[in-house]
Amino acid sequence: MKAGVTKQQLIASLSDTLRLTNEDVEDLVLVDEDTVKIVFEGGGTQTANIHCDSGIAIIRDVCKQI
């Protein structure tokens, strides 16, 4: 990840972007340093493991779960 950018900042930005798609993503929540919870419209959830991931790998791992 770019120096000075936190996982929380990246997840918040990705969440904003995914809400602009037709994938029914309502929110992304950084549960801990290793896990992102994907919240879908209608209440469904999914998790993505982001342990030791780079920024682009976090994006890939989250998108795989959608």
PEGINOR-V731820 format. One record per backbone hydrogen bond with DSSP energy under -0.5 kcal/mol. NH is the residue of the N-H (numbers start at 0). CO is the residue of the C=O. If there is no record, write none. Layout:
# PEGINOR-V731820
nh = [NH	NH]
co = [CO	CO]
This chain:
# PEGINOR-V731820
nh = [4	5	9	10	11	12	13	14	15	16	17	18	19	19	20	25	25	26	28	30	30	31	34	35	36	37	37	38	38	39	39	40	42	45	47	49	49	50	52	57	58	59	60	61	62	63	64	64	65]
co = [1	3	5	6	7	8	9	10	11	12	13	14	15	16	17	23	38	38	36	28	34	34	31	47	28	35	45	26	36	37	43	23	39	37	35	33	47	33	49	53	54	55	56	57	58	59	60	61	62]
